[in-house]
Structure formats: C-alpha cells, structure tokens
Amino acid sequence: MASQNRDYYEVLGVARDASAEDVKKAFRKLAMQYHPDRNHGDAEAAEKFKEASEAYEVLADPEKRSVYDRYGHAGLMLTTEVMVTKIDDDDKKSKVTGAVA
C-alpha cells in the first residue's frame, strides 16, 4: 500500500461525509498536480500520485468506502483476502464440475 495506512480522507483532503462528486474533484486536482508525466523524475510526486490513486479507488467505490468507514484499512485487507479465497474456491468448483463460475 502506498499510503502506509494514512487516512484516505486526509490524503484527498475531504471530509468523511464528502459526496462522491467531492471525492472525484479532490482526486482530479491531486492527480493533475502530482501526475508523473507532469513531474518527471520526482519520486515524491510519484508517491503522492499513487497515494491519491489508492485513496480514490476506495472512496469512489460505495462498497469499499462503506467497509473502510466501518473497519479502516484492516477491513479492506480482510475483504481482499475473502475475495481472493472466494475466487480460488469458485475456480476449484468449476474445475471439478466443468462449470464456469
């Protein structure tokens, strides 16, 4: 994780009750400011761009945002592990039955 558990709302500079549109605007502003194409060779800008992208990925998705609001970064890690396990289980089932999951 690029943010190393930094609060995603803090990363984007928005309030916890920010609308989806506010989250999008904040991300776009940071993306333009720190985009690697605009900051050639600036490792700090590249890191800030990655951090903003990661925060936006979570806060722009209502399901991920809900998990993050309830459980923080730990909830996202658990959700990811559960999803990977489910995909693996579905894949195993399809190999056994010949069905597509």
MMTF fields as JSON, N, C-alpha, C and O atoms, coordinates in Angstrom:
{
  "mmtfVersion": "1.0.0",
  "mmtfProducer": "UNKNOWN",
  "numBonds": 403,
  "numAtoms": 404,
  "numGroups": 101,
  "numChains": 1,
  "numModels": 1,
  "chainsPerModel": [1],
  "groupsPerChain": [101],
  "chainIdList": ["A"],
  "bondAtomList": [4, 2, 8, 6, 12, 10, 16, 14, 20, 18, 24, 22, 28, 26, 32, 30, 36, 34, 40, 38, 44, 42, 48, 46, 52, 50, 56, 54, 60, 58, 64, 62, 68, 66, 72, 70, 76, 74, 80, 78, 84, 82, 88, 86, 92, 90, 96, 94, 100, 98, 104, 102, 108, 106, 112, 110, 116, 114, 120, 118, 124, 122, 128, 126, 132, 130, 136, 134, 140, 138, 144, 142, 148, 146, 152, 150, 156, 154, 160, 158, 164, 162, 168, 166, 172, 170, 176, 174, 180, 178, 184, 182, 188, 186, 192, 190, 196, 194, 200, 198, 204, 202, 208, 206, 212, 210, 216, 214, 220, 218, 224, 222, 228, 226, 232, 230, 236, 234, 240, 238, 244, 242, 248, 246, 252, 250, 256, 254, 260, 258, 264, 262, 268, 266, 272, 270, 276, 274, 280, 278, 284, 282, 288, 286, 292, 290, 296, 294, 300, 298, 304, 302, 308, 306, 312, 310, 316, 314, 320, 318, 324, 322, 328, 326, 332, 330, 336, 334, 340, 338, 344, 342, 348, 346, 352, 350, 356, 354, 360, 358, 364, 362, 368, 366, 372, 370, 376, 374, 380, 378, 384, 382, 388, 386, 392, 390, 396, 394, 400, 398],
  "bondOrderList": [1, 1, 1, 1, 1, 1, 1, 1, 1, 1, 1, 1, 1, 1, 1, 1, 1, 1, 1, 1, 1, 1, 1, 1, 1, 1, 1, 1, 1, 1, 1, 1, 1, 1, 1, 1, 1, 1, 1, 1, 1, 1, 1, 1, 1, 1, 1, 1, 1, 1, 1, 1, 1, 1, 1, 1, 1, 1, 1, 1, 1, 1, 1, 1, 1, 1, 1, 1, 1, 1, 1, 1, 1, 1, 1, 1, 1, 1, 1, 1, 1, 1, 1, 1, 1, 1, 1, 1, 1, 1, 1, 1, 1, 1, 1, 1, 1, 1, 1, 1],
  "groupList": [{"groupName": "MET", "atomNameList": ["N", "CA", "C", "O"], "elementList": ["N", "C", "C", "O"], "formalChargeList": [0, 0, 0, 0], "bondAtomList": [1, 0, 2, 1, 3, 2], "bondOrderList": [1, 1, 2], "singleLetterCode": "M", "chemCompType": "L-PEPTIDE LINKING"}, {"groupName": "ALA", "atomNameList": ["N", "CA", "C", "O"], "elementList": ["N", "C", "C", "O"], "formalChargeList": [0, 0, 0, 0], "bondAtomList": [1, 0, 2, 1, 3, 2], "bondOrderList": [1, 1, 2], "singleLetterCode": "A", "chemCompType": "L-PEPTIDE LINKING"}, {"groupName": "SER", "atomNameList": ["N", "CA", "C", "O"], "elementList": ["N", "C", "C", "O"], "formalChargeList": [0, 0, 0, 0], "bondAtomList": [1, 0, 2, 1, 3, 2], "bondOrderList": [1, 1, 2], "singleLetterCode": "S", "chemCompType": "L-PEPTIDE LINKING"}, {"groupName": "GLN", "atomNameList": ["N", "CA", "C", "O"], "elementList": ["N", "C", "C", "O"], "formalChargeList": [0, 0, 0, 0], "bondAtomList": [1, 0, 2, 1, 3, 2], "bondOrderList": [1, 1, 2], "singleLetterCode": "Q", "chemCompType": "L-PEPTIDE LINKING"}, {"groupName": "ASN", "atomNameList": ["N", "CA", "C", "O"], "elementList": ["N", "C", "C", "O"], "formalChargeList": [0, 0, 0, 0], "bondAtomList": [1, 0, 2, 1, 3, 2], "bondOrderList": [1, 1, 2], "singleLetterCode": "N", "chemCompType": "L-PEPTIDE LINKING"}, {"groupName": "ARG", "atomNameList": ["N", "CA", "C", "O"], "elementList": ["N", "C", "C", "O"], "formalChargeList": [0, 0, 0, 0], "bondAtomList": [1, 0, 2, 1, 3, 2], "bondOrderList": [1, 1, 2], "singleLetterCode": "R", "chemCompType": "L-PEPTIDE LINKING"}, {"groupName": "ASP", "atomNameList": ["N", "CA", "C", "O"], "elementList": ["N", "C", "C", "O"], "formalChargeList": [0, 0, 0, 0], "bondAtomList": [1, 0, 2, 1, 3, 2], "bondOrderList": [1, 1, 2], "singleLetterCode": "D", "chemCompType": "L-PEPTIDE LINKING"}, {"groupName": "TYR", "atomNameList": ["N", "CA", "C", "O"], "elementList": ["N", "C", "C", "O"], "formalChargeList": [0, 0, 0, 0], "bondAtomList": [1, 0, 2, 1, 3, 2], "bondOrderList": [1, 1, 2], "singleLetterCode": "Y", "chemCompType": "L-PEPTIDE LINKING"}, {"groupName": "GLU", "atomNameList": ["N", "CA", "C", "O"], "elementList": ["N", "C", "C", "O"], "formalChargeList": [0, 0, 0, 0], "bondAtomList": [1, 0, 2, 1, 3, 2], "bondOrderList": [1, 1, 2], "singleLetterCode": "E", "chemCompType": "L-PEPTIDE LINKING"}, {"groupName": "VAL", "atomNameList": ["N", "CA", "C", "O"], "elementList": ["N", "C", "C", "O"], "formalChargeList": [0, 0, 0, 0], "bondAtomList": [1, 0, 2, 1, 3, 2], "bondOrderList": [1, 1, 2], "singleLetterCode": "V", "chemCompType": "L-PEPTIDE LINKING"}, {"groupName": "LEU", "atomNameList": ["N", "CA", "C", "O"], "elementList": ["N", "C", "C", "O"], "formalChargeList": [0, 0, 0, 0], "bondAtomList": [1, 0, 2, 1, 3, 2], "bondOrderList": [1, 1, 2], "singleLetterCode": "L", "chemCompType": "L-PEPTIDE LINKING"}, {"groupName": "GLY", "atomNameList": ["N", "CA", "C", "O"], "elementList": ["N", "C", "C", "O"], "formalChargeList": [0, 0, 0, 0], "bondAtomList": [1, 0, 2, 1, 3, 2], "bondOrderList": [1, 1, 2], "singleLetterCode": "G", "chemCompType": "PEPTIDE LINKING"}, {"groupName": "LYS", "atomNameList": ["N", "CA", "C", "O"], "elementList": ["N", "C", "C", "O"], "formalChargeList": [0, 0, 0, 0], "bondAtomList": [1, 0, 2, 1, 3, 2], "bondOrderList": [1, 1, 2], "singleLetterCode": "K", "chemCompType": "L-PEPTIDE LINKING"}, {"groupName": "PHE", "atomNameList": ["N", "CA", "C", "O"], "elementList": ["N", "C", "C", "O"], "formalChargeList": [0, 0, 0, 0], "bondAtomList": [1, 0, 2, 1, 3, 2], "bondOrderList": [1, 1, 2], "singleLetterCode": "F", "chemCompType": "L-PEPTIDE LINKING"}, {"groupName": "HIS", "atomNameList": ["N", "CA", "C", "O"], "elementList": ["N", "C", "C", "O"], "formalChargeList": [0, 0, 0, 0], "bondAtomList": [1, 0, 2, 1, 3, 2], "bondOrderList": [1, 1, 2], "singleLetterCode": "H", "chemCompType": "L-PEPTIDE LINKING"}, {"groupName": "PRO", "atomNameList": ["N", "CA", "C", "O"], "elementList": ["N", "C", "C", "O"], "formalChargeList": [0, 0, 0, 0], "bondAtomList": [1, 0, 2, 1, 3, 2], "bondOrderList": [1, 1, 2], "singleLetterCode": "P", "chemCompType": "L-PEPTIDE LINKING"}, {"groupName": "THR", "atomNameList": ["N", "CA", "C", "O"], "elementList": ["N", "C", "C", "O"], "formalChargeList": [0, 0, 0, 0], "bondAtomList": [1, 0, 2, 1, 3, 2], "bondOrderList": [1, 1, 2], "singleLetterCode": "T", "chemCompType": "L-PEPTIDE LINKING"}, {"groupName": "ILE", "atomNameList": ["N", "CA", "C", "O"], "elementList": ["N", "C", "C", "O"], "formalChargeList": [0, 0, 0, 0], "bondAtomList": [1, 0, 2, 1, 3, 2], "bondOrderList": [1, 1, 2], "singleLetterCode": "I", "chemCompType": "L-PEPTIDE LINKING"}],
  "groupTypeList": [0, 1, 2, 3, 4, 5, 6, 7, 7, 8, 9, 10, 11, 9, 1, 5, 6, 1, 2, 1, 8, 6, 9, 12, 12, 1, 13, 5, 12, 10, 1, 0, 3, 7, 14, 15, 6, 5, 4, 14, 11, 6, 1, 8, 1, 1, 8, 12, 13, 12, 8, 1, 2, 8, 1, 7, 8, 9, 10, 1, 6, 15, 8, 12, 5, 2, 9, 7, 6, 5, 7, 11, 14, 1, 11, 10, 0, 10, 16, 16, 8, 9, 0, 9, 16, 12, 17, 6, 6, 6, 6, 12, 12, 2, 12, 9, 16, 11, 1, 9, 1],
  "groupIdList": [1, 2, 3, 4, 5, 6, 7, 8, 9, 10, 11, 12, 13, 14, 15, 16, 17, 18, 19, 20, 21, 22, 23, 24, 25, 26, 27, 28, 29, 30, 31, 32, 33, 34, 35, 36, 37, 38, 39, 40, 41, 42, 43, 44, 45, 46, 47, 48, 49, 50, 51, 52, 53, 54, 55, 56, 57, 58, 59, 60, 61, 62, 63, 64, 65, 66, 67, 68, 69, 70, 71, 72, 73, 74, 75, 76, 77, 78, 79, 80, 81, 82, 83, 84, 85, 86, 87, 88, 89, 90, 91, 92, 93, 94, 95, 96, 97, 98, 99, 100, 101],
  "secStructList": [7, 7, 1, 6, 6, 7, 7, 2, 2, 2, 2, 2, 6, 7, 7, 6, 6, 7, 7, 2, 2, 2, 2, 2, 2, 2, 2, 2, 2, 2, 2, 2, 2, 2, 7, 6, 6, 6, 1, 6, 6, 7, 2, 2, 2, 2, 2, 2, 2, 2, 2, 2, 2, 2, 2, 2, 2, 2, 2, 6, 1, 2, 2, 2, 2, 2, 2, 2, 2, 2, 2, 2, 2, 2, 2, 2, 2, 2, 2, 2, 2, 2, 2, 2, 2, 2, 2, 2, 2, 2, 2, 2, 2, 2, 2, 2, 2, 7, 7, 7, 7],
  "xCoordList": [0.828, 0.0, 0.86, 1.804, 0.532, 1.327, 1.158, 2.104, -0.025, -0.305, 0.197, 0.225, 0.59, 1.049, 0.07, 0.466, -1.195, -2.288, -2.611, -3.217, -2.237, -2.654, -4.137, -4.585, -4.881, -6.321, -6.626, -6.102, -7.477, -7.782, -8.489, -8.281, -9.306, -9.971, -8.929, -9.021, -7.953, -6.867, -6.037, -5.653, -5.769, -4.985, -5.631, -4.959, -6.953, -7.665, -8.084, -8.506, -7.969, -8.342, -9.834, -10.281, -10.608, -12.068, -12.588, -11.917, -13.786, -14.432, -14.991, -15.205, -15.221, -15.772, -17.159, -17.555, -17.883, -19.217, -19.213, -20.258, -18.05, -17.93, -18.737, -18.813, -19.333, -20.097, -19.142, -17.943, -19.692, -18.891, -18.281, -17.148, -19.033, -18.534, -17.37, -16.402, -17.454, -16.361, -15.094, -13.984, -15.276, -14.141, -13.484, -12.259, -14.304, -13.801, -13.039, -11.96, -13.591, -12.935, -11.597, -10.606, -11.578, -10.335, -9.275, -8.107, -9.68, -8.724, -8.188, -6.981, -9.066, -8.626, -7.62, -6.645, -7.869, -6.956, -5.575, -4.559, -5.545, -4.267, -3.598, -2.377, -4.401, -3.853, -3.168, -2.096, -3.791, -3.18, -1.894, -0.904, -1.916, -0.767, 0.425, 1.568, 0.163, 1.253, 1.477, 2.282, 0.783, 0.92, 2.377, 3.046, 2.868, 4.269, 4.644, 5.796, 3.714, 4.018, 4.284, 4.962, 3.767, 3.996, 5.17, 5.622, 5.66, 6.73, 7.809, 8.08, 8.415, 9.423, 10.539, 11.157, 10.777, 11.886, 11.649, 12.559, 10.469, 10.167, 9.522, 8.329, 10.329, 9.85, 8.761, 7.824, 8.878, 7.882, 6.521, 5.485, 6.529, 5.276, 4.666, 3.45, 5.504, 5.009, 4.36, 3.322, 4.967, 4.42, 3.081, 2.141, 3.0, 1.741, 0.651, -0.518, 1.032, 0.066, -0.465, -1.67, 0.415, 0.0, -0.912, -1.92, -0.549, -1.334, -2.746, -3.735, -2.826, -4.125, -4.945, -6.156, -4.305, -4.997, -5.57, -6.697, -4.787, -5.235, -6.436, -7.415, -6.346, -7.443, -8.7, -9.797, -8.541, -9.691, -10.325, -11.55, -9.516, -10.028, -10.984, -12.005, -10.66, -11.504, -12.704, -13.837, -12.468, -13.547, -14.55, -15.672, -14.165, -15.07, -16.012, -17.036, -15.666, -16.483, -17.342, -16.802, -18.665, -19.529, -19.341, -19.388, -19.131, -18.955, -17.63, -17.588, -16.551, -15.246, -15.239, -14.663, -15.881, -15.928, -16.667, -16.252, -17.742, -18.506, -17.661, -17.672, -16.939, -16.054, -14.966, -14.663, -14.384, -13.325, -13.852, -13.179, -15.04, -15.62, -15.867, -15.712, -16.245, -16.529, -15.283, -15.155, -14.36, -13.245, -11.855, -10.855, -11.782, -10.488, -9.71, -10.284, -8.413, -7.538, -7.622, -7.532, -7.793, -7.878, -9.077, -8.979, -10.181, -11.363, -11.123, -11.618, -10.368, -10.059, -9.162, -9.334, -8.204, -7.299, -8.081, -7.869, -8.977, -9.786, -10.7, -10.837, -11.322, -12.211, -11.446, -11.956, -10.238, -9.412, -9.08, -9.139, -8.733, -8.408, -9.624, -9.497, -10.785, -12.014, -12.333, -12.729, -12.168, -12.453, -11.517, -11.957, -10.244, -9.272, -9.626, -9.574, -9.981, -10.369, -11.601, -11.658, -12.595, -13.816, -13.507, -14.041, -12.662, -12.294, -11.6, -11.897, -10.679, -9.992, -10.979, -10.885, -11.928, -12.932, -13.804, -14.084, -14.241, -15.066, -14.307, -14.875, -13.023, -12.201, -12.078, -12.159, -11.886, -11.783, -13.089, -13.079, -14.225, -15.533, -15.724, -16.223, -15.325, -15.531, -14.663, -15.052, -13.49, -12.622, -13.209, -13.096, -13.836, -14.413, -15.675, -15.859, -16.542, -17.825, -17.778, -18.654, -16.769, -16.689, -17.518, -17.609, -18.131, -18.961, -18.127, -17.072, -18.609, -17.948, -18.579, -19.803, -17.74, -18.25, -18.825, -19.294],
  "yCoordList": [-1.195, 0.0, 1.241, 1.366, 2.125, 3.342, 4.252, 4.924, 4.278, 5.243, 4.8, 5.607, 3.549, 3.028, 3.4, 3.899, 3.152, 3.347, 4.806, 5.078, 5.722, 7.11, 7.202, 6.571, 7.965, 8.084, 8.57, 9.594, 7.828, 8.164, 9.508, 10.217, 9.858, 11.166, 12.284, 13.318, 12.056, 13.03, 13.144, 14.243, 12.022, 12.011, 12.9, 13.699, 12.754, 13.54, 14.916, 15.762, 15.146, 16.449, 16.704, 17.828, 15.653, 15.787, 15.326, 14.585, 15.774, 15.367, 13.953, 13.472, 13.305, 11.937, 11.876, 10.838, 12.969, 12.985, 13.591, 13.999, 13.645, 14.215, 13.394, 12.169, 14.091, 13.409, 12.724, 13.001, 11.837, 11.156, 12.176, 12.014, 13.215, 14.268, 15.026, 15.356, 15.305, 15.99, 15.135, 15.645, 13.838, 12.909, 12.914, 12.958, 12.869, 12.865, 14.15, 14.101, 15.288, 16.579, 16.669, 17.13, 16.226, 16.276, 15.389, 15.77, 14.208, 13.303, 13.904, 13.885, 14.431, 15.007, 16.136, 16.257, 16.958, 18.064, 17.526, 18.006, 16.528, 15.946, 15.181, 15.223, 14.488, 13.727, 14.657, 14.343, 15.792, 16.76, 17.331, 17.522, 17.596, 18.206, 17.249, 17.663, 15.982, 15.035, 13.982, 13.07, 14.093, 13.079, 12.96, 13.969, 11.719, 11.509, 12.178, 12.577, 12.31, 12.962, 14.459, 15.067, 15.041, 16.464, 16.694, 17.826, 15.622, 15.727, 14.678, 13.819, 14.763, 13.788, 13.68, 14.673, 12.45, 12.199, 12.606, 12.489, 13.075, 13.497, 12.322, 12.06, 11.625, 10.434, 10.785, 10.011, 11.934, 12.337, 12.581, 12.188, 13.224, 13.463, 12.136, 11.954, 11.223, 9.913, 9.166, 8.526, 9.253, 8.602, 9.228, 8.518, 10.552, 11.238, 10.887, 10.764, 10.726, 10.322, 8.92, 8.682, 8.004, 6.636, 6.639, 5.934, 7.431, 7.522, 8.055, 7.52, 9.101, 9.673, 8.673, 8.566, 7.95, 6.946, 5.831, 5.384, 5.391, 4.344, 4.824, 4.097, 6.042, 6.606, 6.731, 6.399, 7.201, 7.369, 6.031, 5.92, 5.029, 3.698, 3.201, 2.584, 3.463, 3.022, 3.944, 3.472, 5.237, 6.173, 6.374, 6.82, 6.055, 6.203, 5.007, 5.097, 3.905, 2.696, 2.621, 2.464, 2.728, 2.763, 1.567, 1.727, 0.383, -0.807, -0.749, -1.002, -0.417, -0.32, 0.814, 0.688, 1.911, 3.054, 2.681, 3.065, 1.945, 1.512, 0.622, 0.793, -0.313, -1.185, -0.346, -0.536, 0.576, 1.429, 2.294, 2.455, 2.845, 3.684, 2.886, 3.414, 1.635, 0.808, 0.228, 0.226, -0.268, -1.052, -0.511, -1.065, 0.548, 1.121, 0.233, -0.569, 0.394, -0.356, -1.855, -2.646, -2.251, -3.675, -4.319, -5.454, -3.624, -4.143, -4.352, -5.316, -3.453, -3.594, -4.792, -5.517, -4.995, -6.142, -7.441, -8.379, -7.503, -8.699, -8.942, -10.08, -7.896, -8.017, -8.556, -9.408, -8.07, -8.532, -10.009, -10.763, -10.429, -11.829, -12.717, -13.797, -12.28, -13.05, -13.165, -14.235, -12.082, -12.102, -13.061, -13.808, -13.051, -13.945, -15.39, -16.252, -15.657, -17.011, -17.459, -18.599, -16.577, -16.918, -17.208, -18.159, -16.41, -16.629, -17.981, -18.741, -18.285, -19.575, -20.719, -21.722, -20.586, -21.626, -21.81, -22.942, -20.705, -20.782, -21.456, -22.236, -21.148, -21.732, -23.239, -24.012, -23.66, -25.09, -25.797, -26.9, -25.166, -25.766, -25.952, -26.984, -24.947, -25.04, -26.139, -26.777, -26.358, -27.437, -28.808, -29.742, -28.926, -30.188, -30.491, -31.613, -29.496, -29.718, -29.444, -29.882, -28.73, -28.361, -27.125, -26.706, -26.531, -25.345, -24.097, -24.1, -23.029, -21.744, -21.022, -20.923, -20.516, -19.817, -18.481, -17.768],
  "zCoordList": [0.0, 0.0, 0.0, 0.78, -0.856, -0.963, 0.245, 0.655, 0.808, 1.872, 3.244, 4.173, 3.387, 4.677, 5.79, 6.844, 5.537, 6.486, 6.806, 7.842, 5.974, 6.141, 5.784, 4.826, 6.533, 6.324, 4.909, 4.469, 4.203, 2.817, 2.678, 1.694, 3.634, 3.578, 3.71, 3.049, 4.565, 4.744, 3.466, 3.064, 2.842, 1.598, 0.547, -0.105, 0.388, -0.634, -0.132, -0.92, 1.174, 1.719, 1.715, 1.483, 1.972, 2.019, 3.375, 4.095, 3.706, 4.949, 4.8, 3.686, 5.918, 5.899, 5.26, 4.73, 5.31, 4.713, 3.306, 2.798, 2.691, 1.347, 0.35, 0.443, -0.596, -1.642, -2.618, -2.635, -3.418, -4.436, -5.395, -5.849, -5.694, -6.588, -5.952, -6.637, -4.647, -3.943, -3.921, -4.073, -3.73, -3.731, -5.113, -5.23, -6.14, -7.515, -7.836, -8.427, -7.452, -7.705, -6.981, -7.546, -5.728, -4.947, -5.576, -5.657, -6.022, -6.662, -7.951, -8.19, -8.774, -10.046, -9.84, -10.582, -8.827, -8.536, -8.161, -8.663, -7.276, -6.86, -8.004, -8.157, -8.798, -9.918, -10.922, -11.438, -11.19, -12.102, -11.501, -12.207, -10.221, -9.552, -9.468, -9.66, -9.185, -8.911, -9.99, -9.8, -11.112, -12.159, -12.606, -12.826, -12.738, -13.143, -14.466, -14.639, -15.389, -16.668, -16.492, -17.32, -15.442, -15.162, -14.225, -14.051, -13.623, -12.628, -12.897, -12.058, -14.069, -14.469, -13.434, -13.051, -12.993, -12.086, -10.638, -9.818, -10.304, -8.929, -8.192, -8.338, -7.402, -6.688, -5.673, -5.48, -5.031, -4.035, -4.702, -4.166, -5.86, -6.588, -7.04, -6.978, -7.489, -7.923, -6.753, -6.918, -5.594, -4.403, -4.006, -3.646, -4.073, -3.744, -4.748, -4.383, -6.014, -7.029, -6.728, -6.815, -6.38, -6.04, -4.82, -4.781, -3.838, -2.607, -2.901, -2.399, -3.709, -4.077, -4.891, -4.699, -5.786, -6.6, -5.736, -5.945, -4.771, -3.856, -3.031, -2.862, -2.528, -1.737, -2.596, -2.148, -3.805, -4.698, -5.048, -5.1, -5.285, -5.618, -4.531, -4.836, -3.291, -2.175, -1.986, -1.886, -1.937, -1.609, -2.75, -2.511, -3.966, -5.103, -5.248, -5.924, -4.62, -4.69, -3.428, -2.332, -3.556, -2.365, -1.424, -0.205, -1.977, -1.136, -0.381, 0.823, -1.086, -0.427, 0.595, 1.675, 0.244, 1.162, 2.445, 3.538, 2.312, 3.475, 4.388, 5.607, 3.808, 4.587, 5.256, 6.434, 4.501, 5.049, 6.196, 7.214, 6.033, 7.082, 8.355, 9.456, 8.216, 9.395, 10.043, 11.267, 9.215, 9.749, 9.421, 9.878, 8.646, 8.292, 7.326, 6.589, 7.349, 6.439, 6.688, 5.75, 7.948, 8.282, 7.585, 7.117, 7.511, 6.835, 5.354, 4.77, 4.744, 3.322, 3.074, 2.095, 3.966, 3.822, 3.964, 3.195, 4.935, 5.149, 3.959, 3.509, 3.446, 2.291, 1.087, 0.36, 0.873, -0.241, -0.084, -1.055, 1.129, 1.377, 1.14, 0.563, 1.574, 1.386, -0.097, -0.559, -0.849, -2.279, -3.007, -3.881, -2.661, -3.296, -2.975, -3.852, -1.735, -1.338, -2.105, -2.566, -2.25, -2.979, -4.442, -5.013, -5.042, -6.443, -6.58, -7.503, -5.669, -5.702, -5.535, -6.243, -4.606, -4.376, -5.605, -6.001, -6.219, -7.421, -8.558, -9.321, -8.66, -9.712, -9.492, -10.447, -8.252, -7.942, -8.266, -8.813, -7.929, -8.209, -9.714, -10.162, -10.483, -11.934, -12.536, -13.514, -11.953, -12.468, -12.142, -12.936, -10.974, -10.561, -11.361, -11.832, -11.514, -12.182, -13.68, -14.425, -14.108, -15.517, -15.825, -16.979, -14.786, -14.971, -14.837, -14.202, -15.442, -15.314, -14.144, -14.05, -13.249, -12.052, -12.391, -11.504]
}
